[in-house]
Amino acid sequence: MIKQAPKSVFLFLCAISLIAARRPLGEAFWLATNDDGYTHLLLILPMAAALIWLEWRSLKPLLEPGPRAGLVLLGVSLVVAGFTRWSGHLLPDERLTGNILALVTWWVGSFVLCFGIRVSRSLLFPLGFLYLAVPMPRFLLDEIVSWLQLGSAFMAHGMFAVARVPVSQDGVLLSLPDLTVEVAKECSSIRSSSMLLVTTMLLAQLFLRAGWRKWLVILLAIPVSVAKNGLRIFTIAMLGTKVDPSYLTGRLHHQGGVIFFTIGLAGIFFVLWILHRNEDKSLLKPVSDAPTS
């Protein structure tokens, strides 16, 4: 059955999972559309599907069902789902994490079962990328937000120092001569930072070949995210104290995130361009002169 119609079996297994997980899927969708820390969840499935589609035609000759590995992953999915359902110690957000983790593992297991190990290895990145659709439990997200708050305050402090503006820092508080700035949770830039990280992962996969180069640009996305948020704090504070106080509460404060996201993304593109250019040069082999007798 699987050998004759692998796509049909795969779609059937996915349909079963969507029916079984309709409630946690609805919760995850609500979270992604109402909480800045989870907005990136909306990007994961379309991006992973696009990456698979780009490679699919070249991988058709490798199609061969992988029942053993696929069934193991399906079994793991059922174990995770069972533990999540019957464990009495999980908070609601942790249950959502477990349910979506089981769902994604079911999808990956169904893919391996229907299309085989060789195809799955060739598509390891998009299949692994799917796990970014698993929402982090709240305690972990809060830790990341706290880290972004402190990092953003530190970067903004450095920018004020370079601009020779007197400033002192106490945690997430920045004290200027005429202003005290608090880098609150809402100002941590968790949404744009997560979006920048996800976008960087996709771009690195598309434009770079070497694994270390991909990891380098992905890791660089983290300080770039913090730096662009520090730049946002610095810019708004300077405009609010030197130009017009309305900048502190105006549109740039509340809706200007896309501007600084674009600046951060431009920095990532610059790094990608350098790495891609050097990678192409390293692939060029010098042609030696033919031996003479």
VONU-514037 format. One line per field, with one value per residue (C-alpha): residue number from 0; residue in one letter; x, y, z. Coordinates in steps of 0.2 Angstrom, whole numbers, plus 5000, padded with zeros to 4 digits. Layout:
<nodes>
k = [NUM, ...]
r = [A, ...]
X = [X, ...]
Y = [Y, ...]
Z = [Z, ...]
</nodes>
This chain:
<nodes>
k = [0, 1, 2, 3, 4, 5, 6, 7, 8, 9, 10, 11, 12, 13, 14, 15, 16, 17, 18, 19, 20, 21, 22, 23, 24, 25, 26, 27, 28, 29, 30, 31, 32, 33, 34, 35, 36, 37, 38, 39, 40, 41, 42, 43, 44, 45, 46, 47, 48, 49, 50, 51, 52, 53, 54, 55, 56, 57, 58, 59, 60, 61, 62, 63, 64, 65, 66, 67, 68, 69, 70, 71, 72, 73, 74, 75, 76, 77, 78, 79, 80, 81, 82, 83, 84, 85, 86, 87, 88, 89, 90, 91, 92, 93, 94, 95, 96, 97, 98, 99, 100, 101, 102, 103, 104, 105, 106, 107, 108, 109, 110, 111, 112, 113, 114, 115, 116, 117, 118, 119, 120, 121, 122, 123, 124, 125, 126, 127, 128, 129, 130, 131, 132, 133, 134, 135, 136, 137, 138, 139, 140, 141, 142, 143, 144, 145, 146, 147, 148, 149, 150, 151, 152, 153, 154, 155, 156, 157, 158, 159, 160, 161, 162, 163, 164, 165, 166, 167, 168, 169, 170, 171, 172, 173, 174, 175, 176, 177, 178, 179, 180, 181, 182, 183, 184, 185, 186, 187, 188, 189, 190, 191, 192, 193, 194, 195, 196, 197, 198, 199, 200, 201, 202, 203, 204, 205, 206, 207, 208, 209, 210, 211, 212, 213, 214, 215, 216, 217, 218, 219, 220, 221, 222, 223, 224, 225, 226, 227, 228, 229, 230, 231, 232, 233, 234, 235, 236, 237, 238, 239, 240, 241, 242, 243, 244, 245, 246, 247, 248, 249, 250, 251, 252, 253, 254, 255, 256, 257, 258, 259, 260, 261, 262, 263, 264, 265, 266, 267, 268, 269, 270, 271, 272, 273, 274, 275, 276, 277, 278, 279, 280, 281, 282, 283, 284, 285, 286, 287, 288, 289, 290, 291, 292]
r = [M, I, K, Q, A, P, K, S, V, F, L, F, L, C, A, I, S, L, I, A, A, R, R, P, L, G, E, A, F, W, L, A, T, N, D, D, G, Y, T, H, L, L, L, I, L, P, M, A, A, A, L, I, W, L, E, W, R, S, L, K, P, L, L, E, P, G, P, R, A, G, L, V, L, L, G, V, S, L, V, V, A, G, F, T, R, W, S, G, H, L, L, P, D, E, R, L, T, G, N, I, L, A, L, V, T, W, W, V, G, S, F, V, L, C, F, G, I, R, V, S, R, S, L, L, F, P, L, G, F, L, Y, L, A, V, P, M, P, R, F, L, L, D, E, I, V, S, W, L, Q, L, G, S, A, F, M, A, H, G, M, F, A, V, A, R, V, P, V, S, Q, D, G, V, L, L, S, L, P, D, L, T, V, E, V, A, K, E, C, S, S, I, R, S, S, S, M, L, L, V, T, T, M, L, L, A, Q, L, F, L, R, A, G, W, R, K, W, L, V, I, L, L, A, I, P, V, S, V, A, K, N, G, L, R, I, F, T, I, A, M, L, G, T, K, V, D, P, S, Y, L, T, G, R, L, H, H, Q, G, G, V, I, F, F, T, I, G, L, A, G, I, F, F, V, L, W, I, L, H, R, N, E, D, K, S, L, L, K, P, V, S, D, A, P, T, S]
X = [5000, 5014, 5024, 5010, 5003, 5015, 5008, 4991, 4996, 5006, 4991, 4980, 4991, 4993, 4974, 4972, 4984, 4975, 4959, 4966, 4976, 4963, 4962, 4980, 4982, 4969, 4977, 4994, 4986, 4978, 4995, 5004, 4991, 4989, 5007, 5022, 5033, 5025, 5022, 5035, 5025, 5015, 5030, 5037, 5025, 5025, 5044, 5047, 5034, 5043, 5060, 5054, 5045, 5061, 5070, 5056, 5058, 5077, 5073, 5060, 5072, 5076, 5059, 5057, 5047, 5056, 5044, 5055, 5062, 5045, 5035, 5048, 5045, 5026, 5028, 5038, 5024, 5011, 5021, 5024, 5005, 5000, 5012, 5006, 4988, 4989, 5002, 4995, 5010, 5010, 5004, 4993, 5007, 5018, 5004, 5003, 5021, 5020, 5005, 5013, 5029, 5020, 5011, 5027, 5035, 5020, 5022, 5041, 5037, 5024, 5036, 5050, 5037, 5031, 5046, 5061, 5077, 5087, 5074, 5072, 5091, 5092, 5078, 5085, 5085, 5066, 5061, 5071, 5065, 5047, 5051, 5052, 5033, 5033, 5029, 5041, 5034, 5031, 5045, 5058, 5051, 5051, 5070, 5074, 5064, 5073, 5090, 5084, 5079, 5096, 5106, 5096, 5099, 5118, 5119, 5109, 5121, 5136, 5128, 5125, 5143, 5150, 5139, 5146, 5129, 5130, 5121, 5120, 5113, 5104, 5098, 5085, 5085, 5095, 5096, 5100, 5101, 5083, 5076, 5075, 5072, 5065, 5068, 5051, 5046, 5036, 5052, 5062, 5059, 5055, 5044, 5056, 5071, 5062, 5057, 5075, 5082, 5069, 5072, 5091, 5090, 5080, 5092, 5107, 5100, 5096, 5112, 5126, 5133, 5145, 5138, 5150, 5145, 5127, 5129, 5140, 5127, 5113, 5123, 5127, 5108, 5107, 5119, 5112, 5094, 5100, 5110, 5096, 5085, 5098, 5099, 5080, 5081, 5095, 5087, 5070, 5078, 5090, 5075, 5064, 5077, 5086, 5072, 5054, 5047, 5033, 5045, 5045, 5027, 5024, 5023, 5041, 5040, 5025, 5026, 5044, 5050, 5049, 5062, 5075, 5070, 5075, 5091, 5095, 5090, 5101, 5116, 5112, 5111, 5128, 5136, 5127, 5135, 5152, 5151, 5143, 5156, 5170, 5162, 5161, 5179, 5184, 5175, 5186, 5200, 5216, 5219, 5237, 5247, 5248, 5264, 5277, 5288]
Y = [5000, 5012, 5008, 5010, 5027, 5035, 5052, 5046, 5037, 5052, 5063, 5051, 5050, 5069, 5070, 5059, 5069, 5085, 5078, 5071, 5087, 5100, 5107, 5110, 5116, 5129, 5134, 5136, 5147, 5158, 5160, 5164, 5178, 5185, 5184, 5192, 5178, 5165, 5175, 5166, 5149, 5155, 5155, 5138, 5126, 5136, 5138, 5120, 5115, 5127, 5120, 5102, 5107, 5115, 5099, 5087, 5084, 5080, 5067, 5057, 5043, 5040, 5037, 5021, 5018, 5017, 5007, 5003, 5020, 5028, 5017, 5020, 5039, 5036, 5026, 5040, 5052, 5042, 5040, 5059, 5062, 5049, 5056, 5074, 5068, 5058, 5067, 5076, 5088, 5098, 5116, 5121, 5129, 5113, 5102, 5112, 5110, 5091, 5090, 5100, 5090, 5074, 5081, 5087, 5070, 5061, 5072, 5068, 5049, 5049, 5057, 5044, 5030, 5034, 5042, 5033, 5036, 5043, 5056, 5061, 5063, 5074, 5084, 5084, 5103, 5106, 5091, 5097, 5115, 5109, 5107, 5126, 5125, 5118, 5133, 5135, 5133, 5150, 5148, 5146, 5160, 5171, 5167, 5172, 5188, 5193, 5189, 5200, 5214, 5214, 5212, 5227, 5238, 5234, 5237, 5254, 5258, 5256, 5266, 5281, 5279, 5280, 5295, 5303, 5304, 5302, 5286, 5274, 5256, 5247, 5230, 5235, 5254, 5267, 5284, 5298, 5317, 5320, 5303, 5286, 5272, 5255, 5241, 5232, 5215, 5223, 5232, 5216, 5214, 5195, 5195, 5203, 5193, 5177, 5182, 5187, 5171, 5160, 5170, 5169, 5150, 5149, 5161, 5151, 5135, 5143, 5152, 5143, 5125, 5123, 5118, 5129, 5144, 5141, 5139, 5155, 5166, 5158, 5162, 5179, 5183, 5182, 5197, 5206, 5204, 5212, 5226, 5231, 5232, 5242, 5254, 5256, 5261, 5273, 5281, 5284, 5291, 5302, 5309, 5311, 5321, 5331, 5333, 5331, 5322, 5315, 5302, 5293, 5288, 5291, 5279, 5276, 5269, 5258, 5254, 5256, 5239, 5235, 5248, 5241, 5223, 5228, 5236, 5219, 5209, 5220, 5216, 5197, 5199, 5207, 5193, 5180, 5190, 5189, 5170, 5166, 5175, 5167, 5150, 5151, 5156, 5141, 5130, 5136, 5124, 5131, 5122, 5116, 5115, 5099, 5089, 5090, 5076]
Z = [5000, 5005, 4990, 4978, 4985, 4997, 4995, 4999, 5014, 5020, 5018, 5027, 5042, 5042, 5041, 5056, 5066, 5062, 5068, 5084, 5088, 5083, 5100, 5104, 5086, 5089, 5106, 5096, 5083, 5096, 5105, 5088, 5084, 5102, 5110, 5103, 5109, 5098, 5082, 5073, 5074, 5059, 5048, 5052, 5042, 5026, 5026, 5029, 5016, 5003, 5007, 5004, 4988, 4981, 4983, 4979, 4961, 4962, 4976, 4968, 4962, 4980, 4986, 4996, 5011, 5028, 5039, 5053, 5057, 5053, 5065, 5078, 5077, 5076, 5092, 5100, 5095, 5104, 5119, 5121, 5118, 5131, 5144, 5140, 5142, 5157, 5167, 5182, 5185, 5169, 5167, 5153, 5143, 5146, 5140, 5124, 5121, 5123, 5112, 5098, 5100, 5098, 5083, 5074, 5078, 5070, 5054, 5053, 5057, 5043, 5031, 5035, 5034, 5017, 5008, 5016, 5025, 5010, 5006, 5024, 5026, 5011, 5019, 5037, 5038, 5034, 5044, 5059, 5056, 5059, 5077, 5079, 5078, 5095, 5107, 5121, 5139, 5147, 5160, 5146, 5136, 5151, 5153, 5135, 5137, 5153, 5144, 5129, 5141, 5150, 5133, 5125, 5140, 5139, 5121, 5123, 5137, 5126, 5112, 5124, 5130, 5113, 5109, 5126, 5134, 5153, 5157, 5171, 5171, 5185, 5177, 5164, 5170, 5160, 5169, 5157, 5163, 5158, 5156, 5164, 5152, 5158, 5145, 5150, 5144, 5130, 5124, 5124, 5105, 5107, 5092, 5080, 5087, 5085, 5067, 5063, 5070, 5060, 5044, 5046, 5047, 5031, 5022, 5028, 5022, 5005, 5001, 5010, 5008, 5022, 5039, 5049, 5039, 5042, 5060, 5060, 5053, 5063, 5079, 5073, 5072, 5091, 5095, 5079, 5087, 5103, 5095, 5084, 5099, 5108, 5093, 5094, 5113, 5109, 5094, 5103, 5119, 5109, 5098, 5114, 5123, 5109, 5096, 5103, 5119, 5108, 5101, 5118, 5116, 5097, 5082, 5081, 5099, 5096, 5078, 5073, 5076, 5057, 5054, 5066, 5060, 5043, 5049, 5058, 5042, 5031, 5043, 5041, 5022, 5022, 5032, 5021, 5006, 5013, 5017, 5001, 4991, 5000, 4999, 4980, 4979, 4989, 4977, 4963, 4960, 4951, 4934, 4934, 4918, 4909, 4912, 4898, 4892]
</nodes>
